[in-house]
Amino acid sequence: MNTARHIAADAPAAPPPPPDQAGASSVTLVAVKFLGRYGTLLVLALLVLVFSLLDGSRFLSFTNFQNILLQSTISVVIALGLTVVLVVGEFDLSIGYTASLAGVLTAGLYAGSAGGKLGAIGLVLAVGALIGLVNGLIVTKLGVNALVGTLGIGSVVMGATYIVTSGVPQSLDASGMDLIQVYLGKLGPIPWPIIILFLIAGVLWLLLNRTSLGLEWQAVGGNRTAAELSGIRVHRVVIFAFVVCGILAAAGGVLITANVGSGQIAGGQGYLLSSFAAAFLGSACLRDGEFHVLGTVIGVVTVAVGFNGMAIHGVSTSAQFIFQGLLLIAAVGMSTSARRMVSGRRVGH
């Protein structure tokens, strides 16, 4: 052992990196740190700048910005639920299918007295919670990979949607028109959907940052082993995250039906990719690759600004999907790089 120590002591130290290489590494770290904190805001600023230069009179109008927020409402609600699951280090690929089922159930059940209508919405949200509970149990108790488990449950939910509807979209009856009016109505100058958006985002922000459950979610996502050793019941925490995700996906389905006046069989499936894009964009906003509520809202708005600007200029739907896919790849890249840099810094300390 002493011989080994002498050999180690006599071994020449590793030469320092050349000055130019050290400088390049420093510049790279600064760039990664900048993109990890401000990448999404930079993308949003560039989109606003480009569309303003192309057609500022239409794009920069108050009405158009209000439309962007209205278009973002459903995406924000669904993406915020996904954010909770991402915070604990898991994924949920069933959110679009859950929103679709919730939408058709809302159209079929929302009728009768005011109490009956509230009960119908409560039942729809309970179905979302049940789907989230099943997802959480499969991931935690059965040990199934979240991507596989939630995709499988999503397929089951899609089958249930076809059973409920017999493959036919469900329209709201005459007594359900008040749900549409709520979506189209305003409280003073502010549309109700925008108020709902900020209410849900505010409640979730408080839950994540000002409650013991939220702190446990973040602890589990940061280091699951350390969280378990500190006494946190990890399985219960993860399951509850999936339940919240299911409830918000179902709430998104209710809003979809309120928006279009009917429950569409695949009405929520288009929100899966946009929710992931928004959440990962949000993780590259103001924090070093961490998922958080404000970031997700900004991420949704960034995607909505891109879609809105392209729609104003008559860009094809195919190009919009290409834009969303590339944005998702860029967002994941920025988020992953930022998290790796933070992890490396912690290891270094």
Contacts in CASP RR format, 6 or more apart in sequence:
PFRMAT RR
TARGET T0000
AUTHOR 0000-0000-0000
METHOD contacts of the structure
MODEL  1
MNTARHIAADAPAAPPPPPDQAGASSVTLVAVKFLGRYGTLLVLALLVLV
FSLLDGSRFLSFTNFQNILLQSTISVVIALGLTVVLVVGEFDLSIGYTAS
LAGVLTAGLYAGSAGGKLGAIGLVLAVGALIGLVNGLIVTKLGVNALVGT
LGIGSVVMGATYIVTSGVPQSLDASGMDLIQVYLGKLGPIPWPIIILFLI
AGVLWLLLNRTSLGLEWQAVGGNRTAAELSGIRVHRVVIFAFVVCGILAA
AGGVLITANVGSGQIAGGQGYLLSSFAAAFLGSACLRDGEFHVLGTVIGV
VTVAVGFNGMAIHGVSTSAQFIFQGLLLIAAVGMSTSARRMVSGRRVGH
16 22 0 8 1.000
17 25 0 8 1.000
29 341 0 8 1.000
32 337 0 8 1.000
32 338 0 8 1.000
32 341 0 8 1.000
33 288 0 8 1.000
33 338 0 8 1.000
33 341 0 8 1.000
35 42 0 8 1.000
35 284 0 8 1.000
35 334 0 8 1.000
35 337 0 8 1.000
35 338 0 8 1.000
36 284 0 8 1.000
36 287 0 8 1.000
36 288 0 8 1.000
36 289 0 8 1.000
36 334 0 8 1.000
36 335 0 8 1.000
36 337 0 8 1.000
36 338 0 8 1.000
37 284 0 8 1.000
37 285 0 8 1.000
37 286 0 8 1.000
37 287 0 8 1.000
37 288 0 8 1.000
37 338 0 8 1.000
38 285 0 8 1.000
38 286 0 8 1.000
39 284 0 8 1.000
39 285 0 8 1.000
39 334 0 8 1.000
40 281 0 8 1.000
40 282 0 8 1.000
40 284 0 8 1.000
40 285 0 8 1.000
40 295 0 8 1.000
40 298 0 8 1.000
40 299 0 8 1.000
40 302 0 8 1.000
40 331 0 8 1.000
40 334 0 8 1.000
41 285 0 8 1.000
41 286 0 8 1.000
41 298 0 8 1.000
43 281 0 8 1.000
43 302 0 8 1.000
43 327 0 8 1.000
43 330 0 8 1.000
44 298 0 8 1.000
44 299 0 8 1.000
44 301 0 8 1.000
44 302 0 8 1.000
44 305 0 8 1.000
47 302 0 8 1.000
47 305 0 8 1.000
47 306 0 8 1.000
47 309 0 8 1.000
48 59 0 8 1.000
48 305 0 8 1.000
51 59 0 8 1.000
51 305 0 8 1.000
51 306 0 8 1.000
51 308 0 8 1.000
51 309 0 8 1.000
51 312 0 8 1.000
51 313 0 8 1.000
52 59 0 8 1.000
52 60 0 8 1.000
54 313 0 8 1.000
55 312 0 8 1.000
55 313 0 8 1.000
58 64 0 8 1.000
58 312 0 8 1.000
59 308 0 8 1.000
59 309 0 8 1.000
59 312 0 8 1.000
64 308 0 8 1.000
64 312 0 8 1.000
66 191 0 8 1.000
66 194 0 8 1.000
67 308 0 8 1.000
68 301 0 8 1.000
68 304 0 8 1.000
68 305 0 8 1.000
68 308 0 8 1.000
69 191 0 8 1.000
69 194 0 8 1.000
69 197 0 8 1.000
69 301 0 8 1.000
69 304 0 8 1.000
70 191 0 8 1.000
70 193 0 8 1.000
70 194 0 8 1.000
71 304 0 8 1.000
71 307 0 8 1.000
71 308 0 8 1.000
72 197 0 8 1.000
72 297 0 8 1.000
72 300 0 8 1.000
72 301 0 8 1.000
72 304 0 8 1.000
73 193 0 8 1.000
73 194 0 8 1.000
73 196 0 8 1.000
73 197 0 8 1.000
73 255 0 8 1.000
74 252 0 8 1.000
74 253 0 8 1.000
74 255 0 8 1.000
74 256 0 8 1.000
74 259 0 8 1.000
74 271 0 8 1.000
75 271 0 8 1.000
75 274 0 8 1.000
75 275 0 8 1.000
75 278 0 8 1.000
75 300 0 8 1.000
75 303 0 8 1.000
75 304 0 8 1.000
76 197 0 8 1.000
76 200 0 8 1.000
76 201 0 8 1.000
76 278 0 8 1.000
76 296 0 8 1.000
76 297 0 8 1.000
76 300 0 8 1.000
77 196 0 8 1.000
77 197 0 8 1.000
77 200 0 8 1.000
77 248 0 8 1.000
77 251 0 8 1.000
77 252 0 8 1.000
77 255 0 8 1.000
78 95 0 8 1.000
78 96 0 8 1.000
78 99 0 8 1.000
78 248 0 8 1.000
78 249 0 8 1.000
78 252 0 8 1.000
78 253 0 8 1.000
78 268 0 8 1.000
78 271 0 8 1.000
78 275 0 8 1.000
79 271 0 8 1.000
79 274 0 8 1.000
79 275 0 8 1.000
79 278 0 8 1.000
79 279 0 8 1.000
79 296 0 8 1.000
79 299 0 8 1.000
79 300 0 8 1.000
80 200 0 8 1.000
80 201 0 8 1.000
80 204 0 8 1.000
80 248 0 8 1.000
80 293 0 8 1.000
80 296 0 8 1.000
80 297 0 8 1.000
81 95 0 8 1.000
81 204 0 8 1.000
81 244 0 8 1.000
81 245 0 8 1.000
81 246 0 8 1.000
81 247 0 8 1.000
81 248 0 8 1.000
81 249 0 8 1.000
82 92 0 8 1.000
82 95 0 8 1.000
82 245 0 8 1.000
82 275 0 8 1.000
82 276 0 8 1.000
82 279 0 8 1.000
83 204 0 8 1.000
83 279 0 8 1.000
83 291 0 8 1.000
83 292 0 8 1.000
83 293 0 8 1.000
83 296 0 8 1.000
84 204 0 8 1.000
84 208 0 8 1.000
84 217 0 8 1.000
84 241 0 8 1.000
84 244 0 8 1.000
84 245 0 8 1.000
84 248 0 8 1.000
85 91 0 8 1.000
85 92 0 8 1.000
85 146 0 8 1.000
85 241 0 8 1.000
85 242 0 8 1.000
85 245 0 8 1.000
86 279 0 8 1.000
86 283 0 8 1.000
86 291 0 8 1.000
87 208 0 8 1.000
87 217 0 8 1.000
87 218 0 8 1.000
87 221 0 8 1.000
87 241 0 8 1.000
87 291 0 8 1.000
87 292 0 8 1.000
88 217 0 8 1.000
88 220 0 8 1.000
88 221 0 8 1.000
88 237 0 8 1.000
88 238 0 8 1.000
88 241 0 8 1.000
89 220 0 8 1.000
89 221 0 8 1.000
89 222 0 8 1.000
89 224 0 8 1.000
90 139 0 8 1.000
90 146 0 8 1.000
90 238 0 8 1.000
90 241 0 8 1.000
90 242 0 8 1.000
91 146 0 8 1.000
91 147 0 8 1.000
91 150 0 8 1.000
92 132 0 8 1.000
92 135 0 8 1.000
92 146 0 8 1.000
92 150 0 8 1.000
92 242 0 8 1.000
92 245 0 8 1.000
92 246 0 8 1.000
92 249 0 8 1.000
93 147 0 8 1.000
93 150 0 8 1.000
93 151 0 8 1.000
93 154 0 8 1.000
93 272 0 8 1.000
94 131 0 8 1.000
94 132 0 8 1.000
94 135 0 8 1.000
94 150 0 8 1.000
94 151 0 8 1.000
94 152 0 8 1.000
94 153 0 8 1.000
94 154 0 8 1.000
94 157 0 8 1.000
94 249 0 8 1.000
95 245 0 8 1.000
95 246 0 8 1.000
95 249 0 8 1.000
95 271 0 8 1.000
95 272 0 8 1.000
95 275 0 8 1.000
96 154 0 8 1.000
96 249 0 8 1.000
96 268 0 8 1.000
96 269 0 8 1.000
96 270 0 8 1.000
96 271 0 8 1.000
96 272 0 8 1.000
97 153 0 8 1.000
97 154 0 8 1.000
97 155 0 8 1.000
97 157 0 8 1.000
97 158 0 8 1.000
97 161 0 8 1.000
97 268 0 8 1.000
97 269 0 8 1.000
98 128 0 8 1.000
98 131 0 8 1.000
98 132 0 8 1.000
98 154 0 8 1.000
98 157 0 8 1.000
98 246 0 8 1.000
98 249 0 8 1.000
98 250 0 8 1.000
98 253 0 8 1.000
99 249 0 8 1.000
99 250 0 8 1.000
99 252 0 8 1.000
99 253 0 8 1.000
99 256 0 8 1.000
99 267 0 8 1.000
99 268 0 8 1.000
99 269 0 8 1.000
99 271 0 8 1.000
100 157 0 8 1.000
100 158 0 8 1.000
100 161 0 8 1.000
100 253 0 8 1.000
100 264 0 8 1.000
100 265 0 8 1.000
100 266 0 8 1.000
100 267 0 8 1.000
100 268 0 8 1.000
100 269 0 8 1.000
101 127 0 8 1.000
101 128 0 8 1.000
101 131 0 8 1.000
101 157 0 8 1.000
101 158 0 8 1.000
101 160 0 8 1.000
101 161 0 8 1.000
101 164 0 8 1.000
101 250 0 8 1.000
102 124 0 8 1.000
102 125 0 8 1.000
102 127 0 8 1.000
102 128 0 8 1.000
102 249 0 8 1.000
102 250 0 8 1.000
102 251 0 8 1.000
102 252 0 8 1.000
102 253 0 8 1.000
102 254 0 8 1.000
103 124 0 8 1.000
103 170 0 8 1.000
103 253 0 8 1.000
103 254 0 8 1.000
103 256 0 8 1.000
103 257 0 8 1.000
103 263 0 8 1.000
103 264 0 8 1.000
103 267 0 8 1.000
103 268 0 8 1.000
104 161 0 8 1.000
104 164 0 8 1.000
104 165 0 8 1.000
104 169 0 8 1.000
104 170 0 8 1.000
104 257 0 8 1.000
104 263 0 8 1.000
104 264 0 8 1.000
104 265 0 8 1.000
105 120 0 8 1.000
105 123 0 8 1.000
105 124 0 8 1.000
105 127 0 8 1.000
105 164 0 8 1.000
106 120 0 8 1.000
106 121 0 8 1.000
106 124 0 8 1.000
106 179 0 8 1.000
106 253 0 8 1.000
106 254 0 8 1.000
106 257 0 8 1.000
106 258 0 8 1.000
106 263 0 8 1.000
107 169 0 8 1.000
107 170 0 8 1.000
107 171 0 8 1.000
107 172 0 8 1.000
107 257 0 8 1.000
107 261 0 8 1.000
107 262 0 8 1.000
107 263 0 8 1.000
108 120 0 8 1.000
108 170 0 8 1.000
108 172 0 8 1.000
109 120 0 8 1.000
109 123 0 8 1.000
109 124 0 8 1.000
110 117 0 8 1.000
110 120 0 8 1.000
110 121 0 8 1.000
110 172 0 8 1.000
110 175 0 8 1.000
110 176 0 8 1.000
110 179 0 8 1.000
110 257 0 8 1.000
111 117 0 8 1.000
111 120 0 8 1.000
111 173 0 8 1.000
111 175 0 8 1.000
111 176 0 8 1.000
112 175 0 8 1.000
117 176 0 8 1.000
117 178 0 8 1.000
117 179 0 8 1.000
121 254 0 8 1.000
124 250 0 8 1.000
124 253 0 8 1.000
124 254 0 8 1.000
125 247 0 8 1.000
125 250 0 8 1.000
125 251 0 8 1.000
125 254 0 8 1.000
127 250 0 8 1.000
128 246 0 8 1.000
128 247 0 8 1.000
128 249 0 8 1.000
128 250 0 8 1.000
129 243 0 8 1.000
129 246 0 8 1.000
129 247 0 8 1.000
129 250 0 8 1.000
131 153 0 8 1.000
131 157 0 8 1.000
131 246 0 8 1.000
131 249 0 8 1.000
131 250 0 8 1.000
132 242 0 8 1.000
132 243 0 8 1.000
132 245 0 8 1.000
132 246 0 8 1.000
132 247 0 8 1.000
133 239 0 8 1.000
133 242 0 8 1.000
133 243 0 8 1.000
134 153 0 8 1.000
135 146 0 8 1.000
135 149 0 8 1.000
135 150 0 8 1.000
135 153 0 8 1.000
135 242 0 8 1.000
135 245 0 8 1.000
135 246 0 8 1.000
136 238 0 8 1.000
136 239 0 8 1.000
136 242 0 8 1.000
136 243 0 8 1.000
137 239 0 8 1.000
138 144 0 8 1.000
138 149 0 8 1.000
138 150 0 8 1.000
138 153 0 8 1.000
139 145 0 8 1.000
139 146 0 8 1.000
139 149 0 8 1.000
139 150 0 8 1.000
139 238 0 8 1.000
139 242 0 8 1.000
140 234 0 8 1.000
140 235 0 8 1.000
140 238 0 8 1.000
140 239 0 8 1.000
141 235 0 8 1.000
161 265 0 8 1.000
162 265 0 8 1.000
164 170 0 8 1.000
165 265 0 8 1.000
167 265 0 8 1.000
169 262 0 8 1.000
169 263 0 8 1.000
169 264 0 8 1.000
169 265 0 8 1.000
170 262 0 8 1.000
170 263 0 8 1.000
171 261 0 8 1.000
171 262 0 8 1.000
171 263 0 8 1.000
172 179 0 8 1.000
172 180 0 8 1.000
172 257 0 8 1.000
172 261 0 8 1.000
172 262 0 8 1.000
179 257 0 8 1.000
179 258 0 8 1.000
179 261 0 8 1.000
180 258 0 8 1.000
180 259 0 8 1.000
180 261 0 8 1.000
182 192 0 8 1.000
182 258 0 8 1.000
183 192 0 8 1.000
183 193 0 8 1.000
183 255 0 8 1.000
183 258 0 8 1.000
183 259 0 8 1.000
184 191 0 8 1.000
185 191 0 8 1.000
185 192 0 8 1.000
186 192 0 8 1.000
187 195 0 8 1.000
193 255 0 8 1.000
196 255 0 8 1.000
197 297 0 8 1.000
200 248 0 8 1.000
200 251 0 8 1.000
201 293 0 8 1.000
201 294 0 8 1.000
201 297 0 8 1.000
202 293 0 8 1.000
204 293 0 8 1.000
205 293 0 8 1.000
205 294 0 8 1.000
207 213 0 8 1.000
207 214 0 8 1.000
208 214 0 8 1.000
208 217 0 8 1.000
208 218 0 8 1.000
208 292 0 8 1.000
208 293 0 8 1.000
213 237 0 8 1.000
213 240 0 8 1.000
216 227 0 8 1.000
216 232 0 8 1.000
216 237 0 8 1.000
217 237 0 8 1.000
217 241 0 8 1.000
219 226 0 8 1.000
219 227 0 8 1.000
219 230 0 8 1.000
219 232 0 8 1.000
220 227 0 8 1.000
220 232 0 8 1.000
220 234 0 8 1.000
220 237 0 8 1.000
220 238 0 8 1.000
221 227 0 8 1.000
224 234 0 8 1.000
227 234 0 8 1.000
227 237 0 8 1.000
228 234 0 8 1.000
252 268 0 8 1.000
252 271 0 8 1.000
253 267 0 8 1.000
253 268 0 8 1.000
256 263 0 8 1.000
256 264 0 8 1.000
256 267 0 8 1.000
256 268 0 8 1.000
257 263 0 8 1.000
273 324 0 8 1.000
273 325 0 8 1.000
273 328 0 8 1.000
274 300 0 8 1.000
274 303 0 8 1.000
274 324 0 8 1.000
276 328 0 8 1.000
277 299 0 8 1.000
277 303 0 8 1.000
277 324 0 8 1.000
277 325 0 8 1.000
277 327 0 8 1.000
277 328 0 8 1.000
277 331 0 8 1.000
278 296 0 8 1.000
278 299 0 8 1.000
278 300 0 8 1.000
278 302 0 8 1.000
278 303 0 8 1.000
279 291 0 8 1.000
279 296 0 8 1.000
279 299 0 8 1.000
280 328 0 8 1.000
280 331 0 8 1.000
280 332 0 8 1.000
280 333 0 8 1.000
280 334 0 8 1.000
280 335 0 8 1.000
281 295 0 8 1.000
281 298 0 8 1.000
281 299 0 8 1.000
281 302 0 8 1.000
281 303 0 8 1.000
281 327 0 8 1.000
281 331 0 8 1.000
282 291 0 8 1.000
282 292 0 8 1.000
282 295 0 8 1.000
282 296 0 8 1.000
282 298 0 8 1.000
282 299 0 8 1.000
282 331 0 8 1.000
282 335 0 8 1.000
283 289 0 8 1.000
283 290 0 8 1.000
283 291 0 8 1.000
283 292 0 8 1.000
283 295 0 8 1.000
283 331 0 8 1.000
283 335 0 8 1.000
283 338 0 8 1.000
284 331 0 8 1.000
284 334 0 8 1.000
284 335 0 8 1.000
284 338 0 8 1.000
285 294 0 8 1.000
285 295 0 8 1.000
285 298 0 8 1.000
285 299 0 8 1.000
286 292 0 8 1.000
286 294 0 8 1.000
286 295 0 8 1.000
287 295 0 8 1.000
288 338 0 8 1.000
288 339 0 8 1.000
288 341 0 8 1.000
288 342 0 8 1.000
289 334 0 8 1.000
289 335 0 8 1.000
289 336 0 8 1.000
289 338 0 8 1.000
289 339 0 8 1.000
289 342 0 8 1.000
290 339 0 8 1.000
302 327 0 8 1.000
303 324 0 8 1.000
303 327 0 8 1.000
306 323 0 8 1.000
307 320 0 8 1.000
307 323 0 8 1.000
307 324 0 8 1.000
309 315 0 8 1.000
310 319 0 8 1.000
310 320 0 8 1.000
310 323 0 8 1.000
311 320 0 8 1.000
END
